[in-house]
Amino acid sequence: MEHAAREFAFARPSCKPAVQLSEGARVWAYRFDAAAPDSVFGPAHCIELRFLFGTDADWADAPMPAGVRPQDIESLGRRVCTAWLGFIRTGTPTTDTPWPQHTAHSSSTYHWQAEAPRSRDTCPMHRRCLTT
């Protein structure tokens, strides 16, 4: 039930704009799958903020990132920042693994997680888009 609710609330609404944007712009979609092991929230909306901003002390009482290992925060945060900065500089995200462009014919989505990221041809929940 929870999966269906998230699919309805996040995944479906994000697919149509991504396809529409891809008709006139270059689009890269991503999903942040890094879930904190001690959190009941899973890979919740805005969970990526802990990987990008602040210090351990800033997030000490926040329930969403509970139990995330400091090395995962540093490693994943660095990879996300590198991809976004590459996108800002060149219009294409910079990643170690392929991040295919999202198009009307290929709804590829990059999945950020503590282990090696992967790309899938899906239209998943918690997706964000980078466009030029």
GUZA-740247 format. One record per atom (N, C-alpha, C, O): residue number from 1; residue in three letters; atom name; z, x, y negated. Coordinates in Angstrom, 1 decimal, decimal comma. Atoms other than C-alpha are relative to their C-alpha. Example, Ala and Ser with C-alpha at 12.3 -4.5 7.8 and 13.67 -1.06 7.14 Angstrom:
resi	resn	name	c3	c1	c2
1	ALA	N	0,0	0,9	1,2;
1	ALA	CA	7,8	12,3	4,5;
1	ALA	C	0,0	0,9	-1,2;
1	ALA	O	0,7	1,9	-1,2;
2	SER	N	0,0	-0,9	1,1;
2	SER	CA	7,1	13,7	1,1;
2	SER	C	0,8	-0,8	-1,1;
2	SER	O	0,9	-0,3	-2,2;
***
This chain:
resi	resn	name	c3	c1	c2
1	MET	N	0,0	0,8	1,2;
1	MET	CA	0,0	0,0	0,0;
1	MET	C	0,0	0,9	-1,3;
1	MET	O	-0,7	0,6	-2,2;
2	GLU	N	0,0	-0,9	1,2;
2	GLU	CA	0,9	2,8	-2,4;
2	GLU	C	-1,3	0,7	-0,2;
2	GLU	O	-1,7	0,8	-1,4;
3	HIS	N	1,3	-0,6	0,1;
3	HIS	CA	-2,3	4,6	-1,7;
3	HIS	C	-1,1	-1,0	-0,6;
3	HIS	O	-1,8	-0,6	-1,5;
4	ALA	N	0,9	1,0	0,5;
4	ALA	CA	-4,3	1,4	-2,3;
4	ALA	C	0,2	-0,3	-1,5;
4	ALA	O	-0,7	-0,4	-2,3;
5	ALA	N	-0,3	0,3	1,4;
5	ALA	CA	-2,5	0,8	-5,6;
5	ALA	C	-0,5	1,2	-0,9;
5	ALA	O	-1,0	0,9	-1,9;
6	ARG	N	0,4	-1,2	0,8;
6	ARG	CA	-3,2	4,4	-6,8;
6	ARG	C	-1,5	0,0	-0,1;
6	ARG	O	-2,1	0,3	-1,1;
7	GLU	N	1,4	0,0	-0,1;
7	GLU	CA	-6,8	4,1	-5,7;
7	GLU	C	-0,6	-1,0	-1,0;
7	GLU	O	-1,5	-0,7	-1,8;
8	PHE	N	0,4	1,1	0,9;
8	PHE	CA	-7,2	0,8	-7,7;
8	PHE	C	0,3	0,4	-1,4;
8	PHE	O	-0,5	0,1	-2,3;
9	ALA	N	-0,4	-0,3	1,4;
9	ALA	CA	-5,3	2,1	-10,8;
9	ALA	C	-0,7	1,2	-0,5;
9	ALA	O	-1,0	1,3	-1,7;
10	PHE	N	0,5	-1,2	0,5;
10	PHE	CA	-6,8	5,6	-11,0;
10	PHE	C	-1,4	0,4	0,4;
10	PHE	O	-2,2	0,7	-0,4;
11	ALA	N	1,3	-0,5	-0,6;
11	ALA	CA	-9,8	6,3	-8,7;
11	ALA	C	-1,1	-0,8	-0,5;
11	ALA	O	-2,1	-0,3	-1,1;
12	ARG	N	1,1	0,8	0,3;
12	ARG	CA	-12,0	3,4	-9,3;
12	ARG	C	-0,3	0,0	-1,5;
12	ARG	O	-1,5	0,2	-1,9;
13	PRO	N	0,3	0,0	1,4;
13	PRO	CA	-11,6	3,3	-13,1;
13	PRO	C	-0,6	1,4	-0,5;
13	PRO	O	-1,3	1,4	-1,5;
14	SER	N	0,5	-1,3	0,4;
14	SER	CA	-12,5	7,0	-13,3;
14	SER	C	-1,4	0,3	0,4;
14	SER	O	-2,1	1,2	-0,2;
15	CYS	N	1,3	-0,3	-0,6;
15	CYS	CA	-15,7	6,9	-11,3;
15	CYS	C	-1,1	-0,4	-1,0;
15	CYS	O	-2,0	0,4	-1,2;
16	LYS	N	1,1	0,5	0,9;
16	LYS	CA	-17,8	4,8	-13,7;
16	LYS	C	-0,2	0,8	-1,2;
16	LYS	O	-1,4	1,2	-1,5;
17	PRO	N	0,2	-0,8	1,1;
17	PRO	CA	-17,2	6,8	-16,8;
17	PRO	C	-0,6	1,4	0,3;
17	PRO	O	-1,4	2,0	-0,4;
18	ALA	N	0,5	-1,3	-0,5;
18	ALA	CA	-17,8	10,1	-14,9;
18	ALA	C	-1,5	-0,1	0,2;
18	ALA	O	-2,3	0,8	-0,2;
19	VAL	N	1,4	0,2	-0,3;
19	VAL	CA	-21,2	8,8	-13,7;
19	VAL	C	-0,8	-0,2	-1,3;
19	VAL	O	-1,8	0,4	-1,5;
20	GLN	N	0,7	0,3	1,2;
20	GLN	CA	-22,1	7,4	-17,1;
20	GLN	C	-0,1	1,3	-0,9;
20	GLN	O	-1,2	1,6	-1,5;
21	LEU	N	0,1	-1,2	0,8;
21	LEU	CA	-21,2	10,7	-18,9;
21	LEU	C	-1,0	1,0	0,6;
21	LEU	O	-1,6	1,7	-0,1;
22	SER	N	0,9	-1,0	-0,7;
22	SER	CA	-23,2	12,7	-16,3;
22	SER	C	-1,5	-0,3	-0,3;
22	SER	O	-2,3	0,6	-0,1;
23	GLU	N	1,4	0,3	0,4;
23	GLU	CA	-26,4	10,9	-17,5;
23	GLU	C	-0,5	0,8	-1,2;
23	GLU	O	-1,7	0,9	-1,4;
24	GLY	N	0,4	-0,7	1,2;
24	GLY	CA	-26,3	12,8	-20,8;
24	GLY	C	0,7	1,3	-0,2;
24	GLY	O	0,5	2,0	-1,2;
25	ALA	N	-0,8	-1,2	0,2;
25	ALA	CA	-23,8	15,6	-20,4;
25	ALA	C	0,3	0,6	1,4;
25	ALA	O	0,1	0,0	2,4;
26	ARG	N	-0,4	-0,6	-1,2;
26	ARG	CA	-22,7	18,1	-17,8;
26	ARG	C	1,5	-0,3	0,2;
26	ARG	O	2,3	-0,2	-0,7;
27	VAL	N	-1,3	0,5	-0,4;
27	VAL	CA	-19,6	16,8	-16,0;
27	VAL	C	0,6	0,8	1,2;
27	VAL	O	-0,1	0,9	2,2;
28	TRP	N	-0,7	-0,5	-1,2;
28	TRP	CA	-17,1	18,5	-13,7;
28	TRP	C	1,3	-0,8	0,1;
28	TRP	O	2,1	-0,9	-0,8;
29	ALA	N	-1,2	0,8	-0,2;
29	ALA	CA	-14,4	16,3	-12,2;
29	ALA	C	1,0	0,7	0,8;
29	ALA	O	0,6	1,6	1,7;
30	TYR	N	-1,0	-0,6	-0,8;
30	TYR	CA	-11,1	17,4	-10,8;
30	TYR	C	1,1	-0,9	0,3;
30	TYR	O	1,3	-1,9	-0,4;
31	ARG	N	-1,2	0,8	-0,4;
31	ARG	CA	-8,0	16,1	-9,1;
31	ARG	C	1,1	1,0	0,3;
31	ARG	O	0,9	2,0	1,0;
32	PHE	N	-1,1	-0,9	-0,1;
32	PHE	CA	-4,7	17,8	-9,3;
32	PHE	C	0,9	-0,4	1,2;
32	PHE	O	1,7	-1,4	1,0;
33	ASP	N	-0,7	0,4	-1,3;
33	ASP	CA	-3,2	17,6	-5,7;
33	ASP	C	1,3	0,8	0,2;
33	ASP	O	1,9	0,5	1,3;
34	ALA	N	-1,2	-0,8	-0,3;
34	ALA	CA	-0,3	20,0	-6,1;
34	ALA	C	1,3	-0,9	-0,1;
34	ALA	O	1,7	-1,3	-1,2;
35	ALA	N	-1,1	0,8	0,0;
35	ALA	CA	2,7	17,9	-5,1;
35	ALA	C	1,3	0,9	0,2;
35	ALA	O	1,3	1,8	1,0;
36	ALA	N	-1,3	-0,7	-0,2;
36	ALA	CA	6,3	19,1	-5,4;
36	ALA	C	0,7	-0,4	1,2;
36	ALA	O	0,8	-1,6	1,5;
37	PRO	N	-0,5	0,4	-1,3;
37	PRO	CA	8,0	19,2	-2,0;
37	PRO	C	1,3	-0,8	-0,1;
37	PRO	O	1,6	-1,6	0,8;
38	ASP	N	-1,3	0,7	0,1;
38	ASP	CA	11,4	17,9	-3,3;
38	ASP	C	-0,1	-1,2	-0,9;
38	ASP	O	0,9	-1,8	-1,3;
39	SER	N	0,2	1,2	0,9;
39	SER	CA	9,9	15,1	-5,5;
39	SER	C	-0,5	-1,2	0,7;
39	SER	O	-1,3	-1,1	1,7;
40	VAL	N	0,5	1,3	-0,6;
40	VAL	CA	9,4	11,5	-4,5;
40	VAL	C	-1,3	-0,5	-0,6;
40	VAL	O	-1,9	-1,4	-0,2;
41	PHE	N	1,2	0,5	0,7;
41	PHE	CA	6,5	11,2	-6,9;
41	PHE	C	-1,3	0,5	0,5;
41	PHE	O	-2,4	-0,1	0,2;
42	GLY	N	1,2	-0,6	-0,4;
42	GLY	CA	3,9	13,3	-5,1;
42	GLY	C	-0,8	0,6	-1,1;
42	GLY	O	-0,2	1,0	-2,1;
43	PRO	N	0,8	-0,6	1,1;
43	PRO	CA	1,0	14,6	-7,2;
43	PRO	C	-0,2	-1,1	-1,1;
43	PRO	O	-1,3	-1,6	-1,2;
44	ALA	N	-0,1	1,0	1,1;
44	ALA	CA	1,9	12,3	-10,1;
44	ALA	C	-0,9	0,3	-1,2;
44	ALA	O	-1,2	1,5	-1,4;
45	HIS	N	0,7	-0,2	1,3;
45	HIS	CA	0,0	11,8	-13,3;
45	HIS	C	0,8	1,0	-0,9;
45	HIS	O	2,0	0,8	-1,0;
46	CYS	N	-0,5	-1,0	0,9;
46	CYS	CA	0,7	14,7	-15,7;
46	CYS	C	0,8	1,2	0,8;
46	CYS	O	1,4	2,0	0,1;
47	ILE	N	-0,7	-1,0	-0,7;
47	ILE	CA	2,2	16,9	-12,9;
47	ILE	C	-0,6	1,4	-0,3;
47	ILE	O	0,2	2,4	-0,3;
48	GLU	N	0,6	-1,3	0,4;
48	GLU	CA	-0,2	19,7	-14,0;
48	GLU	C	0,6	0,6	-1,2;
48	GLU	O	0,5	1,8	-1,4;
49	LEU	N	-0,6	-0,6	1,2;
49	LEU	CA	1,7	20,1	-17,2;
49	LEU	C	1,0	1,1	0,3;
49	LEU	O	1,1	2,1	-0,4;
50	ARG	N	-1,0	-1,0	-0,4;
50	ARG	CA	4,5	22,0	-15,4;
50	ARG	C	-0,7	1,3	0,4;
50	ARG	O	-0,1	2,4	0,2;
51	PHE	N	0,7	-1,2	-0,4;
51	PHE	CA	1,9	24,5	-14,2;
51	PHE	C	-0,7	0,7	-1,2;
51	PHE	O	-1,2	1,8	-1,0;
52	LEU	N	0,7	-0,6	1,2;
52	LEU	CA	0,5	25,1	-17,7;
52	LEU	C	0,9	0,3	-1,2;
52	LEU	O	0,7	1,2	-1,9;
53	PHE	N	-0,9	-0,1	1,2;
53	PHE	CA	3,4	24,8	-20,2;
53	PHE	C	1,4	0,2	0,3;
53	PHE	O	1,9	-0,3	1,3;
54	GLY	N	-1,5	-0,2	-0,1;
54	GLY	CA	7,0	25,9	-20,7;
54	GLY	C	0,4	1,0	1,0;
54	GLY	O	-0,3	1,7	1,7;
55	THR	N	-0,6	-1,0	-0,9;
55	THR	CA	9,4	27,9	-18,7;
55	THR	C	0,8	-0,8	1,1;
55	THR	O	0,9	-2,0	1,0;
56	ASP	N	-0,8	0,7	-1,0;
56	ASP	CA	11,5	27,1	-15,6;
56	ASP	C	1,2	-0,8	-0,7;
56	ASP	O	1,5	-1,9	-0,2;
57	ALA	N	-1,1	0,7	0,7;
57	ALA	CA	14,4	26,2	-18,0;
57	ALA	C	-0,4	-1,3	-0,6;
57	ALA	O	0,3	-2,2	-0,7;
58	ASP	N	0,5	1,2	0,6;
58	ASP	CA	12,2	23,7	-19,8;
58	ASP	C	-0,1	-1,1	0,9;
58	ASP	O	0,0	-2,3	0,5;
59	TRP	N	0,3	1,1	-1,0;
59	TRP	CA	11,5	21,8	-16,6;
59	TRP	C	1,2	-0,2	1,0;
59	TRP	O	1,0	-0,9	2,0;
60	ALA	N	-1,1	0,0	-1,0;
60	ALA	CA	14,9	22,3	-14,8;
60	ALA	C	0,5	-1,4	0,4;
60	ALA	O	0,8	-1,6	1,5;
61	ASP	N	-0,5	1,3	-0,3;
61	ASP	CA	15,9	18,6	-15,0;
61	ASP	C	-1,1	-1,0	0,3;
61	ASP	O	-0,9	-2,2	0,5;
62	ALA	N	1,1	0,9	-0,2;
62	ALA	CA	12,4	17,1	-14,6;
62	ALA	C	-0,1	-0,3	1,5;
62	ALA	O	-0,2	0,6	2,3;
63	PRO	N	0,1	0,3	-1,5;
63	PRO	CA	12,1	15,2	-11,2;
63	PRO	C	-1,4	0,3	0,6;
63	PRO	O	-1,5	0,6	1,8;
64	MET	N	1,3	-0,1	-0,6;
64	MET	CA	8,3	15,5	-10,8;
64	MET	C	-0,3	1,4	0,6;
64	MET	O	-0,8	1,4	1,7;
65	PRO	N	0,3	-1,3	-0,6;
65	PRO	CA	8,1	19,3	-10,2;
65	PRO	C	1,1	0,6	0,9;
65	PRO	O	1,2	1,8	1,2;
66	ALA	N	-1,1	-0,5	-0,8;
66	ALA	CA	11,3	19,5	-8,1;
66	ALA	C	-0,4	0,7	1,3;
66	ALA	O	-1,2	0,2	2,1;
67	GLY	N	0,2	-0,7	-1,3;
67	GLY	CA	11,1	22,2	-5,4;
67	GLY	C	-1,3	0,8	0,0;
67	GLY	O	-1,6	1,5	1,0;
68	VAL	N	1,2	-0,8	0,0;
68	VAL	CA	7,8	23,8	-6,5;
68	VAL	C	0,4	1,5	-0,1;
68	VAL	O	1,3	1,9	-1,0;
69	ARG	N	-0,4	-1,5	0,0;
69	ARG	CA	8,0	27,6	-5,8;
69	ARG	C	-0,6	0,6	-1,3;
69	ARG	O	-1,7	0,3	-1,7;
70	PRO	N	0,5	-0,7	1,3;
70	PRO	CA	7,7	29,8	-9,0;
70	PRO	C	-1,3	0,7	0,2;
70	PRO	O	-2,1	0,7	-0,7;
71	GLN	N	1,3	-0,7	-0,2;
71	GLN	CA	4,9	31,8	-7,4;
71	GLN	C	-1,2	-1,0	0,1;
71	GLN	O	-2,3	-0,6	-0,3;
72	ASP	N	1,0	1,0	0,0;
72	ASP	CA	2,9	28,6	-6,9;
72	ASP	C	-0,3	-0,5	-1,4;
72	ASP	O	-1,5	-0,7	-1,8;
73	ILE	N	0,1	0,4	1,4;
73	ILE	CA	3,5	27,6	-10,5;
73	ILE	C	-0,9	1,0	-0,7;
73	ILE	O	-1,8	0,7	-1,4;
74	GLU	N	0,7	-1,1	0,7;
74	GLU	CA	2,3	31,0	-11,7;
74	GLU	C	-1,5	0,1	0,5;
74	GLU	O	-2,4	0,2	-0,3;
75	SER	N	1,3	-0,2	-0,5;
75	SER	CA	-0,7	31,3	-9,4;
75	SER	C	-0,9	-1,2	-0,3;
75	SER	O	-2,0	-1,0	-0,8;
76	LEU	N	0,8	1,2	0,3;
76	LEU	CA	-2,0	27,7	-9,7;
76	LEU	C	-0,3	-0,1	-1,5;
76	LEU	O	-1,4	-0,4	-1,9;
77	GLY	N	0,1	0,1	1,4;
77	GLY	CA	-1,3	27,7	-13,4;
77	GLY	C	-1,1	0,9	-0,6;
77	GLY	O	-1,8	0,6	-1,5;
78	ARG	N	0,9	-1,0	0,4;
78	ARG	CA	-3,3	30,9	-13,9;
78	ARG	C	-1,4	-0,4	0,4;
78	ARG	O	-2,4	-0,3	-0,4;
79	ARG	N	1,4	0,4	-0,4;
79	ARG	CA	-6,3	29,5	-11,9;
79	ARG	C	-0,5	-1,1	-0,8;
79	ARG	O	-1,7	-1,2	-1,2;
80	VAL	N	0,5	1,2	0,9;
80	VAL	CA	-6,4	26,2	-13,9;
80	VAL	C	-0,3	0,5	-1,4;
80	VAL	O	-1,4	0,1	-1,9;
81	CYS	N	0,3	-0,5	1,3;
81	CYS	CA	-6,2	28,1	-17,2;
81	CYS	C	-1,3	0,8	0,0;
81	CYS	O	-2,0	0,6	-1,0;
82	THR	N	1,2	-0,8	-0,1;
82	THR	CA	-8,9	30,5	-16,1;
82	THR	C	-1,3	-1,0	0,0;
82	THR	O	-2,2	-0,7	-0,7;
83	ALA	N	1,1	1,0	-0,1;
83	ALA	CA	-11,2	27,5	-15,2;
83	ALA	C	-0,2	-0,7	-1,3;
83	ALA	O	-1,4	-0,8	-1,7;
84	TRP	N	0,1	0,7	1,3;
84	TRP	CA	-10,5	25,7	-18,4;
84	TRP	C	-0,5	0,9	-1,1;
84	TRP	O	-1,4	0,5	-1,9;
85	LEU	N	0,5	-0,9	1,0;
85	LEU	CA	-11,0	28,7	-20,6;
85	LEU	C	-1,4	0,4	0,2;
85	LEU	O	-2,2	0,5	-0,7;
86	GLY	N	1,5	-0,2	-0,3;
86	GLY	CA	-14,3	29,5	-18,8;
86	GLY	C	-0,8	-1,2	-0,5;
86	GLY	O	-1,9	-1,0	-1,0;
87	PHE	N	0,7	1,2	0,4;
87	PHE	CA	-15,3	25,9	-19,5;
87	PHE	C	-0,2	0,0	-1,6;
87	PHE	O	-1,2	-0,3	-2,1;
88	ILE	N	0,0	0,0	1,5;
88	ILE	CA	-14,4	26,3	-23,2;
88	ILE	C	-1,0	1,0	-0,5;
88	ILE	O	-1,7	0,8	-1,5;
89	ARG	N	0,9	-1,1	0,4;
89	ARG	CA	-16,3	29,6	-23,5;
89	ARG	C	-1,4	-0,2	0,3;
89	ARG	O	-2,3	0,0	-0,5;
90	THR	N	1,4	0,0	-0,5;
90	THR	CA	-19,4	28,9	-21,5;
90	THR	C	-0,6	-1,4	0,3;
90	THR	O	-1,8	-1,6	0,5;
91	GLY	N	0,4	1,3	-0,4;
91	GLY	CA	-19,5	25,2	-20,7;
91	GLY	C	0,0	-0,3	1,5;
91	GLY	O	-0,4	-1,3	2,0;
92	THR	N	-0,2	0,1	-1,5;
92	THR	CA	-18,9	25,8	-17,0;
92	THR	C	1,3	0,6	0,4;
92	THR	O	1,7	1,7	0,0;
93	PRO	N	-1,3	-0,5	-0,4;
93	PRO	CA	-15,5	26,1	-15,4;
93	PRO	C	-0,1	1,3	0,9;
93	PRO	O	-1,1	1,4	1,7;
94	THR	N	0,0	-1,3	-0,7;
94	THR	CA	-14,7	29,6	-14,0;
94	THR	C	1,0	-0,2	1,2;
94	THR	O	2,2	-0,3	0,9;
95	THR	N	-0,9	0,1	-1,2;
95	THR	CA	-13,3	29,4	-10,4;
95	THR	C	-0,4	1,0	1,1;
95	THR	O	-1,6	1,5	1,1;
96	ASP	N	0,3	-0,9	-1,1;
96	ASP	CA	-13,1	31,6	-7,3;
96	ASP	C	-0,8	-0,7	1,1;
96	ASP	O	-1,6	-0,1	1,8;
97	THR	N	0,7	0,8	-1,0;
97	THR	CA	-14,5	28,8	-5,1;
97	THR	C	-1,0	-1,0	-0,7;
97	THR	O	-0,7	-1,3	-1,9;
98	PRO	N	1,0	0,9	0,7;
98	PRO	CA	-17,5	26,6	-5,9;
98	PRO	C	0,5	-1,3	-0,5;
98	PRO	O	1,3	-2,0	0,1;
99	TRP	N	-0,3	1,3	0,7;
99	TRP	CA	-17,0	23,7	-8,3;
99	TRP	C	-1,3	-0,6	-0,4;
99	TRP	O	-1,7	-0,4	-1,5;
100	PRO	N	1,3	0,6	0,4;
100	PRO	CA	-20,2	21,7	-8,2;
100	PRO	C	0,2	-1,0	-1,1;
100	PRO	O	1,2	-1,7	-1,3;
101	GLN	N	0,0	1,0	1,2;
101	GLN	CA	-21,1	19,6	-11,2;
101	GLN	C	-0,1	-1,4	0,6;
101	GLN	O	-0,7	-1,7	1,6;
102	HIS	N	0,0	1,4	-0,3;
102	HIS	CA	-20,5	15,9	-11,0;
102	HIS	C	-1,2	-0,7	-0,6;
102	HIS	O	-1,5	-0,5	-1,8;
103	THR	N	1,2	0,7	0,5;
103	THR	CA	-23,7	13,9	-11,2;
103	THR	C	0,0	-1,4	0,5;
103	THR	O	0,8	-1,8	1,3;
104	ALA	N	0,2	1,4	-0,5;
104	ALA	CA	-24,9	10,3	-10,6;
104	ALA	C	-0,3	0,0	1,5;
104	ALA	O	0,0	-1,0	2,2;
105	HIS	N	0,4	-0,1	-1,4;
105	HIS	CA	-26,1	11,5	-7,2;
105	HIS	C	1,0	0,8	0,9;
105	HIS	O	0,9	0,7	2,1;
106	SER	N	-1,0	-0,8	-0,8;
106	SER	CA	-23,2	13,8	-6,2;
106	SER	C	1,3	-0,1	-0,8;
106	SER	O	1,5	0,6	-1,8;
107	SER	N	-1,3	0,2	0,7;
107	SER	CA	-19,7	12,7	-7,2;
107	SER	C	1,0	1,0	0,5;
107	SER	O	2,1	0,7	1,0;
108	SER	N	-0,8	-1,1	-0,5;
108	SER	CA	-18,2	16,1	-6,4;
108	SER	C	1,3	0,1	-0,9;
108	SER	O	1,2	0,0	-2,1;
109	THR	N	-1,3	-0,2	0,6;
109	THR	CA	-14,5	16,6	-7,3;
109	THR	C	0,7	1,2	0,4;
109	THR	O	0,8	1,5	1,6;
110	TYR	N	-0,7	-1,2	-0,4;
110	TYR	CA	-12,6	19,8	-7,4;
110	TYR	C	1,5	-0,3	0,1;
110	TYR	O	2,1	-1,0	-0,7;
111	HIS	N	-1,4	0,3	-0,3;
111	HIS	CA	-9,1	19,6	-5,9;
111	HIS	C	0,9	1,2	-0,2;
111	HIS	O	0,8	2,2	0,5;
112	TRP	N	-1,0	-1,1	0,3;
112	TRP	CA	-6,4	21,8	-7,4;
112	TRP	C	1,2	-0,2	0,8;
112	TRP	O	1,8	-1,3	0,9;
113	GLN	N	-1,2	0,0	-0,8;
113	GLN	CA	-3,6	22,6	-5,1;
113	GLN	C	0,6	1,4	0,2;
113	GLN	O	-0,1	2,4	-0,2;
114	ALA	N	-0,6	-1,4	-0,1;
114	ALA	CA	-1,2	25,5	-4,3;
114	ALA	C	-0,8	0,9	0,8;
114	ALA	O	-0,9	2,1	0,4;
115	GLU	N	0,9	-0,8	-0,8;
115	GLU	CA	-3,4	26,8	-1,6;
115	GLU	C	-1,4	0,0	-0,6;
115	GLU	O	-1,6	-0,6	-1,7;
116	ALA	N	1,3	-0,1	0,5;
116	ALA	CA	-7,1	27,5	-2,1;
116	ALA	C	-0,6	-1,4	-0,3;
116	ALA	O	-0,5	-2,3	0,5;
117	PRO	N	0,6	1,3	0,4;
117	PRO	CA	-8,8	24,7	-4,0;
117	PRO	C	-1,3	-0,3	0,8;
117	PRO	O	-1,9	0,6	1,4;
118	ARG	N	1,2	0,4	-0,7;
118	ARG	CA	-11,7	22,8	-2,5;
118	ARG	C	-0,8	-1,0	-0,8;
118	ARG	O	-0,2	-1,7	-1,6;
119	SER	N	0,9	1,0	0,7;
119	SER	CA	-14,6	20,6	-3,6;
119	SER	C	-0,3	-1,1	1,1;
119	SER	O	-0,5	-0,7	2,3;
120	ARG	N	0,4	1,1	-0,9;
120	ARG	CA	-15,4	17,2	-2,1;
120	ARG	C	-0,9	-0,9	-0,7;
120	ARG	O	-0,9	-1,0	-1,9;
121	ASP	N	0,9	0,9	0,5;
121	ASP	CA	-18,1	14,7	-2,6;
121	ASP	C	0,6	-1,4	0,1;
121	ASP	O	0,3	-2,2	0,9;
122	THR	N	-0,7	1,2	0,0;
122	THR	CA	-15,8	11,8	-3,4;
122	THR	C	0,2	-0,5	-1,4;
122	THR	O	-0,1	0,2	-2,4;
123	CYS	N	-0,4	0,5	1,3;
123	CYS	CA	-14,6	9,7	-6,3;
123	CYS	C	1,5	-0,4	0,1;
123	CYS	O	1,8	-1,6	0,2;
124	PRO	N	-1,4	0,2	-0,3;
124	PRO	CA	-10,8	10,1	-5,9;
124	PRO	C	0,9	-0,4	-1,2;
124	PRO	O	0,4	-0,4	-2,3;
125	MET	N	-1,0	0,3	1,0;
125	MET	CA	-7,7	9,1	-7,7;
125	MET	C	0,4	1,3	-0,8;
125	MET	O	0,1	2,4	-0,3;
126	HIS	N	-0,5	-1,1	0,8;
126	HIS	CA	-6,1	11,3	-10,4;
126	HIS	C	-1,0	0,9	-0,4;
126	HIS	O	-0,8	2,1	-0,6;
127	ARG	N	1,1	-0,8	0,3;
127	ARG	CA	-9,4	12,6	-11,4;
127	ARG	C	-0,1	0,1	-1,5;
127	ARG	O	0,1	-0,9	-2,3;
128	ARG	N	0,2	-0,3	1,4;
128	ARG	CA	-10,0	14,2	-14,8;
128	ARG	C	-1,4	0,5	-0,1;
128	ARG	O	-1,9	1,0	0,9;
129	CYS	N	1,4	-0,5	0,1;
129	CYS	CA	-13,4	15,2	-16,2;
129	CYS	C	-0,1	1,0	-1,2;
129	CYS	O	0,6	0,8	-2,2;
130	LEU	N	0,3	-1,0	1,0;
130	LEU	CA	-14,6	18,2	-18,2;
130	LEU	C	-1,5	-0,3	-0,3;
130	LEU	O	-2,3	-0,4	0,6;
131	THR	N	1,4	0,3	0,4;
131	THR	CA	-17,8	17,4	-20,2;
131	THR	C	-0,5	0,9	-1,1;
131	THR	O	0,3	1,3	-1,9;
132	THR	N	0,6	-0,8	1,1;
132	THR	CA	-20,2	19,4	-22,4;
132	THR	C	-1,0	-0,9	-0,6;
132	THR	O	-1,7	-0,5	-1,6;
***
